Amino acid sequence: LEARRLGVQIAFALMYTVIALTVLMSAVWMGFNFANRLVAPIRRLIAAANLVSTGNLQVQVPVQRSEGDLAQLGETFNKMTHELRTQHDDIVRARDLIDSRRRFMEAVLAGASAGVIGVDGEGRISILNRSAEELIASNEAELLGQPLAEVLPELASMLASARSSQRLIQGQVSINRGGRERTVSVRVTTEQANAPEHGYVFTLDDITELVDAQRTSAWADIARRIAHEIKNPLTPIQLSAERLRRKYGRVLTTDRAVFEQCTDTIVRQVGDIGRMVDEFSSFARMPTPVMKRENAQELLQQALFLQRVANPAITFTTDAPKEPVHFEGDGRLISQALTNVLKNAGEGIAARI
């Protein structure tokens, strides 16, 4: 035994080394296996989080019930991605709806005949449609961000009234742009009645033609009333004057010239009033032209003859062809227009003499 002691020690050392290495390798293998089982769920979460960060919300982490708290963490992560996906879909749908409504409102504003001006809480222009641009005679790019009181001072008082009151403000203003005056009906409404800083919407309707039509209708009604009230007594007055002249004109021996002059004056003045009433009646009826073949040369000579008789102190000269000039039109209205022009000219010359 003493002689084999060294060999026994070497064998024992070798055996101990092999057993120790085997135990160590087993421990290392078991440690790696446990670490992999512990880290695998975390790695899956990391990979899923990286995919979510790129915008992929369809990621789902596989969950194993045996993983304990890490499994619960995976379920929570899946719920989070589901909620994010749901919210993302809702936001996309809301964005599409808002975009669709925005395009619809832009189309409505662009095609609206009324002018629409949006003003923010500070009184600056925030939106302007095409009709408002034409009414103001300027484009949107130049007016955005400009104070409404400077661009349209006619609306400054209505803006102040809208700020002091939450109710609808209405009124009419006259806007003069480009040498043309327009009558505009304006309505002012608030965008959000409960917001501390809300904007205002001005709706501008051009009612110039409507106002002109109402004015014309009013004058036509006045003309009919005047014609009705005045024309009734004219005929008896004229007939009475003519009857007096026929019955007593040859009988009178004294002041016959005065009598003739007075009756002539009555008849002439009644005729003038009758023509004035006829003009009112023509305006009220708005006569329709009767189109036929007319001679412009003849119409001109007739109008000149009347004015030469009425104004013998004024010399009228013409520069017209001698041969007839024919056209299609209403000779009565053309003759009336020529008479009015020549009469105005004669009155103007007489006023300067």
Residue frames as qw, qx, qy, qz and C-alpha x, y, z in Angstrom:
[[0.000, 0.884, 0.468, 0.000, 0.00, 0.00, 0.00],
 [0.299, -0.792, 0.122, 0.518, 2.87, 2.34, 0.84],
 [0.408, -0.146, 0.608, 0.665, 4.46, 1.44, -2.45],
 [0.159, 0.495, 0.683, 0.512, 1.20, 2.23, -4.38],
 [0.113, -0.674, -0.436, 0.586, 0.35, 5.36, -2.44],
 [0.028, -0.402, 0.271, 0.874, 1.32, 7.74, -5.21],
 [0.092, -0.137, -0.792, -0.587, -0.79, 5.94, -7.80],
 [0.134, -0.603, -0.776, 0.132, -3.78, 5.85, -5.51],
 [0.090, -0.628, -0.204, 0.746, -3.45, 9.60, -4.94],
 [0.032, 0.223, -0.504, -0.834, -3.21, 10.29, -8.66],
 [0.132, -0.333, -0.865, -0.352, -6.25, 8.12, -9.42],
 [0.148, -0.657, -0.632, 0.383, -8.20, 9.74, -6.63],
 [0.061, -0.516, 0.046, 0.853, -7.24, 13.21, -7.88],
 [0.075, 0.017, -0.686, -0.724, -8.25, 12.34, -11.43],
 [0.166, -0.492, -0.849, -0.100, -11.53, 10.89, -10.23],
 [0.138, -0.651, -0.429, 0.611, -12.20, 13.96, -8.07],
 [0.017, -0.355, 0.292, 0.888, -11.39, 16.26, -10.98],
 [0.123, -0.188, -0.798, -0.560, -13.74, 14.41, -13.33],
 [0.188, -0.609, -0.758, 0.138, -16.56, 14.40, -10.78],
 [0.135, -0.600, -0.211, 0.759, -15.99, 18.09, -10.00],
 [0.031, 0.191, -0.476, -0.858, -15.98, 19.03, -13.67],
 [0.145, -0.359, -0.856, -0.344, -19.13, 16.99, -14.25],
 [0.181, -0.677, -0.607, 0.375, -20.91, 18.68, -11.36],
 [0.107, -0.502, 0.048, 0.857, -19.67, 22.08, -12.50],
 [0.063, -0.003, -0.654, -0.753, -20.83, 21.54, -16.11],
 [0.176, -0.522, -0.828, -0.105, -24.19, 20.33, -14.87],
 [0.170, -0.665, -0.409, 0.601, -24.54, 23.39, -12.67],
 [0.045, -0.340, 0.299, 0.890, -23.59, 25.67, -15.55],
 [0.110, -0.212, -0.792, -0.562, -26.07, 23.94, -17.87],
 [0.202, -0.632, -0.737, 0.130, -28.82, 24.17, -15.32],
 [0.160, -0.584, -0.180, 0.775, -27.99, 27.81, -14.67],
 [0.031, 0.154, -0.492, -0.856, -28.14, 28.68, -18.38],
 [0.165, -0.387, -0.845, -0.330, -31.36, 26.76, -18.77],
 [0.203, -0.678, -0.591, 0.388, -32.94, 28.59, -15.81],
 [0.118, -0.478, 0.063, 0.868, -31.64, 31.93, -17.06],
 [0.055, -0.063, -0.671, -0.736, -33.06, 31.30, -20.54],
 [0.202, -0.558, -0.797, -0.113, -36.43, 30.37, -19.07],
 [0.228, -0.676, -0.388, 0.584, -36.32, 33.52, -16.93],
 [0.099, -0.455, 0.232, 0.854, -35.13, 35.91, -19.66],
 [0.180, 0.251, 0.798, 0.518, -37.18, 34.54, -22.60],
 [0.025, 0.794, 0.607, -0.022, -40.42, 36.39, -21.66],
 [0.184, -0.788, 0.000, 0.587, -38.48, 39.58, -21.14],
 [0.255, -0.216, 0.612, 0.717, -36.85, 39.16, -24.55],
 [0.143, 0.519, 0.774, 0.335, -40.26, 38.64, -26.13],
 [0.080, -0.877, -0.379, 0.284, -41.49, 41.82, -24.44],
 [0.255, -0.602, 0.279, 0.703, -38.45, 43.73, -25.67],
 [0.228, 0.071, 0.740, 0.629, -38.95, 42.49, -29.25],
 [0.052, 0.701, 0.699, 0.131, -42.67, 43.33, -29.12],
 [0.166, -0.839, -0.177, 0.487, -41.94, 46.79, -27.71],
 [0.260, -0.356, 0.483, 0.756, -39.50, 47.42, -30.56],
 [0.142, 0.360, 0.778, 0.495, -42.19, 46.50, -33.08],
 [0.069, -0.828, -0.537, 0.144, -44.71, 48.75, -31.35],
 [0.252, -0.683, 0.074, 0.682, -42.22, 51.61, -31.47],
 [0.187, -0.087, 0.632, 0.747, -42.16, 51.26, -35.27],
 [0.452, 0.126, -0.089, -0.879, -45.95, 51.66, -35.44],
 [0.505, -0.053, -0.813, -0.286, -46.98, 48.02, -35.57],
 [0.443, -0.266, 0.453, -0.726, -49.83, 47.74, -33.08],
 [0.873, 0.020, -0.292, -0.391, -50.86, 44.22, -34.16],
 [0.355, 0.368, -0.805, 0.300, -48.13, 42.62, -31.99],
 [0.809, -0.457, -0.022, -0.369, -49.24, 40.04, -29.42],
 [0.005, 0.554, -0.797, 0.242, -46.82, 38.52, -26.92],
 [0.736, -0.123, -0.646, -0.162, -47.27, 34.73, -26.41],
 [0.409, -0.544, 0.445, -0.582, -48.14, 34.06, -22.76],
 [0.631, -0.021, -0.773, 0.054, -47.43, 30.87, -20.79],
 [0.613, -0.689, -0.137, -0.361, -49.20, 30.44, -17.49],
 [0.879, -0.266, -0.211, 0.335, -46.15, 28.74, -15.97],
 [0.476, 0.407, -0.137, 0.767, -44.11, 31.95, -16.20],
 [0.369, -0.528, -0.531, 0.550, -45.89, 33.53, -13.22],
 [0.041, -0.782, -0.175, 0.597, -45.58, 37.29, -12.90],
 [0.116, -0.329, 0.552, 0.757, -43.90, 37.52, -16.31],
 [0.085, 0.387, 0.854, 0.338, -46.97, 35.91, -17.84],
 [0.035, -0.806, -0.512, 0.293, -49.15, 38.53, -16.15],
 [0.142, -0.625, 0.207, 0.739, -46.80, 41.22, -17.49],
 [0.140, 0.002, 0.760, 0.635, -47.25, 39.78, -21.00],
 [0.037, 0.634, 0.768, 0.087, -51.04, 39.84, -20.67],
 [0.097, -0.811, -0.227, 0.530, -50.88, 43.45, -19.52],
 [0.166, -0.396, 0.483, 0.763, -48.68, 44.30, -22.52],
 [0.109, 0.288, 0.835, 0.456, -51.19, 42.65, -24.88],
 [0.021, -0.785, -0.591, 0.181, -54.04, 44.63, -23.30],
 [0.155, -0.693, 0.067, 0.701, -52.03, 47.81, -23.73],
 [0.128, -0.150, 0.665, 0.720, -51.42, 47.15, -27.44],
 [0.058, 0.526, 0.822, 0.208, -55.11, 46.32, -27.89],
 [0.068, -0.833, -0.376, 0.400, -56.14, 49.60, -26.30],
 [0.164, -0.545, 0.331, 0.753, -53.58, 51.48, -28.36],
 [0.142, 0.122, 0.803, 0.566, -54.86, 49.80, -31.52],
 [0.018, 0.703, 0.711, -0.011, -58.46, 50.66, -30.64],
 [0.110, -0.816, -0.136, 0.551, -57.60, 54.27, -29.87],
 [0.209, -0.331, 0.544, 0.742, -55.51, 54.53, -33.03],
 [0.120, 0.376, 0.818, 0.419, -58.42, 53.23, -35.13],
 [0.043, -0.821, -0.527, 0.215, -60.78, 55.70, -33.44],
 [0.178, -0.690, 0.133, 0.689, -58.37, 58.57, -34.07],
 [0.196, -0.069, 0.700, 0.683, -57.99, 57.56, -37.74],
 [0.063, 0.594, 0.771, 0.220, -61.76, 57.39, -38.19],
 [0.115, -0.852, -0.313, 0.404, -62.22, 60.75, -36.46],
 [0.224, -0.495, 0.365, 0.756, -59.48, 62.25, -38.63],
 [0.158, 0.197, 0.780, 0.572, -61.10, 60.92, -41.80],
 [0.014, -0.752, -0.659, 0.014, -64.49, 62.25, -40.67],
 [0.178, -0.794, -0.077, 0.577, -63.03, 65.67, -39.84],
 [0.230, -0.279, 0.558, 0.747, -61.19, 65.76, -43.15],
 [0.118, 0.438, 0.800, 0.393, -64.35, 64.83, -45.02],
 [0.078, -0.850, -0.480, 0.202, -66.33, 67.51, -43.22],
 [0.251, -0.633, 0.165, 0.714, -63.58, 70.03, -43.85],
 [0.188, 0.006, 0.681, 0.708, -63.66, 69.32, -47.59],
 [0.017, 0.648, 0.740, 0.179, -67.44, 69.54, -47.53],
 [0.166, -0.843, -0.278, 0.430, -67.39, 72.88, -45.69],
 [0.250, -0.428, 0.384, 0.779, -64.75, 74.24, -48.07],
 [0.133, 0.274, 0.765, 0.567, -66.91, 73.22, -51.03],
 [0.076, -0.780, -0.619, 0.048, -69.99, 74.80, -49.43],
 [0.224, -0.765, -0.057, 0.601, -68.17, 78.03, -48.62],
 [0.253, -0.217, 0.542, 0.771, -66.62, 78.19, -52.09],
 [0.022, 0.363, 0.761, 0.538, -69.99, 77.73, -53.79],
 [0.089, -0.697, -0.601, 0.379, -72.05, 79.89, -51.43],
 [0.244, 0.715, 0.304, 0.580, -73.40, 83.08, -52.96],
 [0.377, -0.916, -0.048, -0.130, -73.22, 84.84, -49.59],
 [0.382, 0.618, -0.512, 0.458, -69.89, 86.08, -48.34],
 [0.826, -0.524, -0.204, 0.036, -68.57, 84.37, -45.19],
 [0.266, 0.676, -0.461, 0.510, -65.84, 85.90, -43.01],
 [0.803, -0.422, -0.388, 0.165, -64.45, 84.11, -39.95],
 [0.035, 0.774, -0.314, 0.548, -62.97, 86.27, -37.19],
 [0.614, -0.091, -0.680, 0.390, -61.02, 85.00, -34.17],
 [0.440, -0.722, -0.467, 0.257, -61.34, 86.25, -30.60],
 [0.387, -0.434, 0.025, 0.813, -58.88, 89.07, -31.26],
 [0.372, 0.786, 0.191, -0.455, -60.89, 90.40, -34.18],
 [0.025, -0.528, 0.658, 0.537, -58.55, 89.14, -36.91],
 [0.789, 0.338, -0.184, -0.479, -59.75, 87.50, -40.10],
 [0.492, -0.337, 0.803, 0.009, -59.22, 83.73, -40.03],
 [0.419, 0.241, 0.831, 0.277, -61.25, 82.53, -43.03],
 [0.302, 0.534, -0.072, -0.787, -62.69, 84.10, -46.16],
 [0.647, 0.314, 0.686, 0.111, -64.71, 82.52, -48.96],
 [0.386, 0.191, 0.506, 0.747, -64.76, 83.46, -52.64],
 [0.017, -0.798, -0.506, -0.326, -67.94, 85.56, -52.47],
 [0.405, -0.851, -0.116, 0.313, -66.47, 87.66, -49.65],
 [0.526, -0.245, 0.344, 0.738, -63.29, 88.18, -51.70],
 [0.225, 0.476, 0.546, 0.652, -65.34, 89.50, -54.62],
 [0.214, -0.882, -0.408, -0.097, -67.36, 91.74, -52.32],
 [0.469, -0.780, 0.059, 0.410, -64.27, 93.21, -50.66],
 [0.583, 0.795, -0.149, 0.075, -62.30, 93.25, -53.95],
 [0.065, -0.710, 0.688, -0.138, -59.29, 91.51, -52.41],
 [0.762, 0.106, -0.633, -0.085, -57.92, 87.96, -52.09],
 [0.821, -0.539, -0.175, -0.070, -57.71, 85.75, -49.02],
 [0.789, 0.033, -0.219, 0.573, -53.91, 85.67, -48.84],
 [0.201, 0.463, -0.117, 0.855, -53.77, 89.43, -48.30],
 [0.466, -0.571, -0.044, -0.674, -56.51, 89.54, -45.65],
 [0.839, -0.308, -0.441, 0.077, -55.74, 86.54, -43.41],
 [0.621, -0.258, -0.354, 0.650, -54.53, 87.72, -40.02],
 [0.095, 0.312, 0.039, 0.945, -55.57, 91.33, -40.67],
 [0.111, 0.302, 0.625, -0.711, -57.88, 93.12, -38.18],
 [0.184, 0.595, 0.749, 0.224, -61.45, 93.21, -39.42],
 [0.055, -0.868, -0.281, 0.406, -61.83, 96.82, -38.27],
 [0.154, -0.582, 0.406, 0.688, -59.09, 97.84, -40.74],
 [0.178, 0.071, 0.834, 0.517, -60.22, 95.72, -43.67],
 [0.181, -0.571, -0.646, -0.473, -63.94, 96.44, -43.26],
 [0.052, 0.018, -0.448, 0.892, -64.45, 99.42, -40.94],
 [0.514, -0.228, -0.278, -0.779, -68.17, 99.28, -41.83],
 [0.779, -0.267, -0.550, -0.141, -68.44, 96.11, -39.68],
 [0.296, 0.258, -0.618, 0.681, -66.52, 97.39, -36.66],
 [0.431, -0.252, 0.288, -0.817, -69.64, 98.48, -34.78],
 [0.881, -0.076, -0.248, -0.394, -71.36, 95.13, -35.39],
 [0.689, 0.163, -0.626, 0.327, -68.28, 93.28, -34.12],
 [0.002, 0.262, -0.537, 0.802, -68.34, 95.39, -30.94],
 [0.680, -0.180, 0.066, -0.708, -72.05, 94.60, -30.49],
 [0.882, 0.035, -0.454, -0.123, -71.40, 90.87, -30.95],
 [0.455, 0.233, -0.663, 0.547, -68.66, 90.95, -28.32],
 [0.204, -0.193, 0.463, -0.841, -70.92, 92.61, -25.78],
 [0.747, 0.056, 0.268, -0.605, -73.86, 90.30, -26.49],
 [0.333, -0.153, 0.920, 0.140, -74.17, 86.58, -27.21],
 [0.595, 0.530, 0.522, -0.304, -77.30, 86.97, -29.33],
 [0.571, 0.373, 0.519, 0.516, -77.54, 87.11, -33.11],
 [0.048, -0.632, 0.015, 0.773, -76.61, 90.51, -34.55],
 [0.483, 0.509, 0.609, 0.371, -78.22, 91.64, -37.81],
 [0.010, 0.784, 0.066, -0.617, -78.04, 94.81, -39.84],
 [0.660, 0.647, 0.272, 0.269, -77.44, 96.48, -43.21],
 [0.358, -0.666, 0.217, 0.618, -74.31, 98.33, -44.26],
 [0.608, 0.792, -0.007, -0.056, -73.08, 99.99, -47.44],
 [0.697, -0.362, 0.398, 0.474, -69.71, 98.85, -48.76],
 [0.457, 0.867, -0.100, -0.173, -67.94, 100.93, -51.39],
 [0.624, -0.377, 0.563, 0.388, -65.15, 99.06, -53.16],
 [0.426, 0.085, 0.650, 0.623, -63.71, 99.73, -56.60],
 [0.151, 0.072, -0.199, -0.965, -65.97, 102.73, -57.16],
 [0.496, -0.282, -0.654, -0.498, -69.10, 100.58, -56.71],
 [0.326, -0.249, 0.545, -0.731, -71.39, 100.88, -53.71],
 [0.495, -0.154, -0.826, -0.222, -73.14, 97.72, -52.56],
 [0.577, -0.429, 0.228, -0.656, -75.87, 97.29, -49.97],
 [0.465, 0.152, -0.864, 0.121, -75.09, 94.28, -47.77],
 [0.750, -0.510, -0.050, -0.418, -77.19, 92.47, -45.19],
 [0.299, 0.446, -0.753, 0.380, -74.90, 91.28, -42.38],
 [0.833, -0.472, -0.121, -0.264, -75.49, 88.63, -39.71],
 [0.165, 0.577, -0.705, 0.378, -72.99, 87.92, -36.92],
 [0.904, -0.347, -0.150, -0.198, -72.96, 84.66, -34.94],
 [0.299, -0.703, 0.633, -0.126, -70.50, 83.24, -32.42],
 [0.551, 0.304, -0.770, -0.108, -68.59, 80.00, -33.01],
 [0.547, -0.228, -0.762, 0.260, -68.72, 78.74, -29.39],
 [0.316, -0.771, -0.147, -0.533, -70.97, 80.52, -26.94],
 [0.782, -0.620, -0.068, 0.013, -69.40, 78.88, -23.82],
 [0.784, 0.098, -0.090, 0.606, -65.73, 79.29, -24.71],
 [0.309, -0.763, -0.126, 0.554, -63.89, 82.23, -23.11],
 [0.026, -0.553, 0.431, 0.712, -62.10, 83.06, -26.36],
 [0.589, 0.405, 0.696, 0.074, -64.46, 82.30, -29.21],
 [0.179, -0.072, 0.458, 0.868, -64.57, 83.57, -32.77],
 [0.433, 0.544, 0.327, -0.640, -67.30, 85.13, -34.84],
 [0.385, 0.231, 0.752, 0.482, -68.79, 84.34, -38.25],
 [0.244, 0.516, 0.035, -0.820, -69.98, 87.20, -40.48],
 [0.440, 0.383, 0.768, 0.262, -72.45, 86.32, -43.23],
 [0.080, 0.481, -0.109, -0.866, -72.73, 88.99, -45.93],
 [0.452, 0.508, 0.718, 0.147, -75.62, 88.93, -48.45],
 [0.096, -0.117, 0.288, 0.946, -75.47, 91.38, -51.35],
 [0.209, 0.630, 0.727, -0.175, -79.01, 92.80, -51.53],
 [0.048, -0.361, 0.182, 0.913, -78.24, 95.74, -53.82],
 [0.175, -0.122, -0.711, -0.671, -80.43, 94.45, -56.64],
 [0.241, -0.536, -0.805, 0.077, -83.20, 93.59, -54.17],
 [0.139, -0.587, -0.309, 0.736, -83.10, 97.10, -52.71],
 [0.055, 0.214, -0.406, -0.886, -83.15, 98.61, -56.21],
 [0.208, -0.306, -0.832, -0.414, -86.10, 96.40, -57.15],
 [0.217, -0.618, -0.669, 0.352, -87.96, 97.46, -53.99],
 [0.075, -0.488, -0.035, 0.869, -87.20, 101.10, -54.70],
 [0.119, 0.021, -0.622, -0.774, -88.41, 100.71, -58.28],
 [0.231, -0.460, -0.847, -0.132, -91.56, 98.96, -57.09],
 [0.172, -0.608, -0.480, 0.609, -92.17, 101.73, -54.57],
 [0.028, 0.360, -0.216, -0.907, -91.77, 104.42, -57.23],
 [0.166, -0.174, -0.789, -0.565, -94.06, 102.48, -59.54],
 [0.210, -0.581, -0.768, 0.168, -96.70, 102.34, -56.84],
 [0.103, -0.569, -0.196, 0.792, -96.28, 106.07, -56.21],
 [0.052, 0.149, -0.510, -0.846, -96.58, 106.73, -59.93],
 [0.182, -0.392, -0.846, -0.313, -99.81, 104.75, -60.14],
 [0.191, -0.649, -0.597, 0.431, -101.25, 106.61, -57.19],
 [0.065, -0.472, 0.066, 0.877, -100.28, 110.01, -58.62],
 [0.094, -0.030, -0.688, -0.719, -101.64, 109.11, -62.03],
 [0.198, -0.506, -0.835, -0.088, -104.90, 107.94, -60.50],
 [0.198, -0.667, -0.460, 0.552, -105.32, 110.97, -58.23],
 [0.069, -0.489, 0.163, 0.854, -104.34, 113.64, -60.76],
 [0.024, 0.029, 0.738, 0.673, -105.68, 112.33, -64.04],
 [0.035, 0.560, 0.824, -0.080, -109.28, 112.10, -62.88],
 [0.066, 0.815, 0.328, -0.473, -109.93, 115.89, -62.65],
 [0.226, -0.359, 0.435, 0.794, -107.83, 116.81, -65.71],
 [0.137, 0.316, 0.783, 0.518, -110.33, 115.75, -68.36],
 [0.039, -0.816, -0.573, 0.064, -113.26, 117.77, -66.89],
 [0.229, -0.726, 0.027, 0.647, -111.01, 120.83, -66.52],
 [0.219, -0.185, 0.600, 0.747, -109.82, 120.62, -70.12],
 [0.077, 0.499, 0.786, 0.358, -113.31, 119.98, -71.49],
 [0.114, -0.837, -0.438, 0.308, -114.72, 122.88, -69.44],
 [0.213, -0.597, 0.218, 0.742, -112.04, 125.28, -70.71],
 [0.152, 0.035, 0.723, 0.673, -112.62, 124.24, -74.33],
 [0.003, 0.659, 0.743, 0.118, -116.40, 124.58, -73.89],
 [0.148, -0.807, -0.216, 0.530, -116.01, 128.07, -72.42],
 [0.192, -0.398, 0.436, 0.784, -113.82, 129.07, -75.35],
 [0.098, 0.260, 0.801, 0.530, -116.27, 127.73, -77.93],
 [0.081, -0.722, -0.687, 0.007, -119.39, 129.14, -76.26],
 [0.173, -0.913, -0.203, 0.309, -118.20, 132.54, -75.10],
 [0.541, -0.232, 0.318, 0.743, -115.19, 133.19, -77.31],
 [0.189, 0.368, 0.513, 0.753, -117.22, 134.78, -80.09],
 [0.230, -0.810, -0.523, -0.130, -119.77, 136.43, -77.81],
 [0.472, -0.659, -0.142, 0.569, -117.37, 138.47, -75.70],
 [0.396, 0.842, 0.133, 0.341, -116.67, 141.94, -76.98],
 [0.128, -0.886, 0.352, -0.272, -114.42, 143.17, -74.18],
 [0.371, -0.592, 0.709, -0.095, -111.21, 141.56, -73.03],
 [0.946, 0.247, -0.029, -0.210, -111.58, 138.85, -75.63],
 [0.551, 0.582, -0.557, 0.216, -107.81, 138.54, -76.02],
 [0.221, -0.463, 0.701, -0.495, -107.39, 138.03, -72.29],
 [0.839, -0.023, 0.323, -0.437, -110.16, 135.45, -72.30],
 [0.868, 0.426, -0.249, -0.048, -108.53, 133.58, -75.20],
 [0.295, 0.598, -0.654, 0.357, -105.13, 133.74, -73.52],
 [0.465, -0.360, 0.621, -0.518, -106.50, 132.41, -70.22],
 [0.922, 0.110, 0.196, -0.314, -108.39, 129.56, -71.81],
 [0.733, 0.538, -0.404, 0.094, -105.36, 128.68, -73.93],
 [0.015, 0.572, -0.696, 0.434, -103.21, 128.72, -70.82],
 [0.713, -0.198, 0.492, -0.458, -105.64, 126.42, -69.00],
 [0.937, 0.306, -0.015, -0.166, -105.76, 123.98, -71.92],
 [0.550, 0.617, -0.515, 0.226, -101.99, 124.06, -72.37],
 [0.181, -0.515, 0.694, -0.470, -101.21, 123.58, -68.68],
 [0.843, -0.053, 0.366, -0.391, -103.74, 120.79, -68.42],
 [0.865, 0.449, -0.222, -0.028, -102.07, 119.17, -71.40],
 [0.266, 0.620, -0.649, 0.352, -98.67, 119.48, -69.72],
 [0.505, -0.340, 0.630, -0.482, -100.00, 117.94, -66.53],
 [0.928, 0.176, 0.127, -0.302, -101.60, 115.17, -68.58],
 [0.701, 0.539, -0.450, 0.124, -98.29, 114.39, -70.27],
 [0.047, -0.539, 0.709, -0.454, -96.58, 114.32, -66.88],
 [0.746, -0.130, 0.468, -0.455, -99.23, 111.93, -65.61],
 [0.905, 0.375, -0.136, -0.148, -98.75, 109.80, -68.71],
 [0.395, 0.594, -0.644, 0.276, -95.04, 109.65, -67.95],
 [0.388, -0.356, 0.689, -0.499, -95.80, 108.48, -64.42],
 [0.880, 0.122, 0.247, -0.387, -98.24, 105.95, -65.79],
 [0.758, 0.521, -0.391, -0.007, -95.67, 104.72, -68.30],
 [0.096, 0.536, -0.747, 0.382, -93.15, 104.30, -65.51],
 [0.605, -0.187, 0.581, -0.511, -95.67, 102.39, -63.40],
 [0.908, 0.269, 0.127, -0.294, -96.71, 100.09, -66.23],
 [0.400, -0.465, 0.695, 0.376, -93.19, 99.51, -67.55],
 [0.736, 0.530, 0.034, -0.420, -94.42, 99.45, -71.20],
 [0.751, -0.055, 0.580, 0.310, -93.20, 96.70, -73.53],
 [0.056, 0.515, -0.421, -0.744, -91.54, 98.00, -76.75],
 [0.770, 0.488, 0.368, -0.184, -93.38, 97.35, -80.01],
 [0.385, -0.400, 0.586, 0.590, -90.69, 96.38, -82.52],
 [0.643, 0.649, 0.406, 0.017, -91.27, 97.37, -86.14],
 [0.592, 0.256, 0.240, 0.726, -89.47, 98.99, -89.05],
 [0.111, -0.917, -0.220, 0.313, -88.79, 102.68, -88.35],
 [0.542, 0.638, 0.035, 0.545, -87.05, 105.55, -90.11],
 [0.559, -0.450, -0.257, 0.647, -84.49, 107.20, -87.85],
 [0.221, 0.142, 0.201, 0.944, -84.24, 110.26, -90.11],
 [0.302, -0.577, -0.467, -0.598, -87.99, 110.92, -89.82],
 [0.615, -0.622, -0.445, 0.191, -87.99, 110.45, -86.03],
 [0.497, -0.232, -0.101, 0.830, -85.14, 112.93, -85.71],
 [0.038, 0.304, 0.301, 0.903, -86.86, 115.55, -87.84],
 [0.449, -0.655, -0.509, -0.332, -90.08, 115.25, -85.81],
 [0.620, -0.553, -0.332, 0.448, -88.23, 115.69, -82.54],
 [0.371, -0.056, 0.072, 0.924, -86.35, 118.70, -83.96],
 [0.116, -0.516, -0.446, -0.722, -89.57, 120.31, -85.21],
 [0.526, -0.714, -0.461, -0.037, -91.14, 120.15, -81.75],
 [0.588, -0.476, -0.159, 0.635, -88.10, 121.69, -80.10],
 [0.270, 0.166, 0.250, 0.915, -87.72, 124.41, -82.72],
 [0.271, -0.653, -0.447, -0.548, -91.33, 125.44, -82.10],
 [0.628, -0.687, -0.342, 0.127, -90.91, 125.28, -78.32],
 [0.519, -0.610, 0.096, 0.591, -87.54, 127.09, -78.31],
 [0.554, 0.788, 0.192, 0.187, -87.48, 129.58, -81.21],
 [0.090, -0.950, 0.299, 0.016, -84.51, 131.43, -79.69],
 [0.561, -0.453, 0.666, 0.189, -82.27, 128.35, -79.98],
 [0.577, 0.558, -0.447, -0.396, -80.82, 127.18, -83.29],
 [0.808, -0.156, 0.567, -0.035, -80.79, 123.41, -83.84],
 [0.430, 0.618, -0.554, -0.355, -78.49, 122.01, -86.54],
 [0.927, -0.053, 0.356, -0.109, -78.26, 118.40, -87.71],
 [0.141, 0.591, -0.736, -0.299, -75.57, 116.34, -89.39],
 [0.666, 0.077, 0.717, -0.192, -77.46, 113.34, -90.74],
 [0.196, 0.009, 0.780, 0.594, -77.80, 111.61, -94.13],
 [0.426, 0.158, -0.100, -0.885, -80.63, 112.76, -96.37],
 [0.580, -0.017, -0.718, -0.384, -81.72, 109.28, -97.35],
 [0.776, -0.464, -0.004, -0.427, -83.88, 107.27, -94.92],
 [0.155, 0.397, -0.854, 0.299, -82.12, 105.23, -92.23],
 [0.798, -0.265, -0.281, -0.462, -84.26, 102.23, -91.34],
 [0.095, 0.290, -0.864, 0.400, -83.96, 100.07, -88.22],
 [0.572, -0.394, -0.692, -0.195, -86.04, 97.69, -86.13],
 [0.211, -0.057, -0.589, 0.778, -87.34, 99.27, -82.90],
 [0.070, -0.742, -0.641, 0.183, -90.12, 101.12, -81.09],
 [0.281, 0.512, 0.190, 0.789, -90.49, 104.50, -82.80],
 [0.376, -0.830, -0.238, -0.336, -92.53, 105.99, -79.96],
 [0.735, -0.611, -0.031, 0.292, -89.94, 105.26, -77.30],
 [0.634, 0.079, 0.168, 0.751, -87.06, 106.36, -79.55],
 [0.076, 0.689, 0.252, 0.676, -88.89, 109.60, -80.34],
 [0.537, -0.820, -0.166, -0.113, -89.52, 110.18, -76.63],
 [0.766, -0.365, 0.045, 0.526, -85.84, 109.63, -75.86],
 [0.451, 0.326, 0.223, 0.800, -84.76, 112.06, -78.60],
 [0.172, -0.809, -0.267, -0.495, -87.27, 114.64, -77.39],
 [0.668, -0.723, -0.110, 0.137, -86.00, 114.38, -73.82],
 [0.708, -0.132, 0.116, 0.684, -82.36, 114.73, -74.90],
 [0.260, 0.488, 0.259, 0.792, -83.08, 117.79, -77.04],
 [0.366, -0.831, -0.271, -0.320, -85.32, 119.31, -74.36],
 [0.721, -0.585, -0.063, 0.367, -82.61, 118.90, -71.72],
 [0.576, 0.085, 0.183, 0.792, -80.07, 120.46, -74.05],
 [0.028, 0.678, 0.307, 0.667, -82.38, 123.40, -74.77],
 [0.538, -0.812, -0.210, -0.086, -83.06, 123.94, -71.06],
 [0.738, -0.355, 0.015, 0.574, -79.35, 123.83, -70.36],
 [0.389, 0.306, 0.228, 0.839, -78.63, 126.50, -72.98],
 [0.204, -0.774, -0.319, -0.507, -81.53, 128.65, -71.79],
 [0.661, -0.700, -0.194, 0.191, -80.19, 128.50, -68.24],
 [0.642, -0.189, 0.094, 0.737, -76.83, 129.89, -69.41],
 [0.228, 0.580, 0.327, 0.711, -78.31, 132.81, -71.34]]
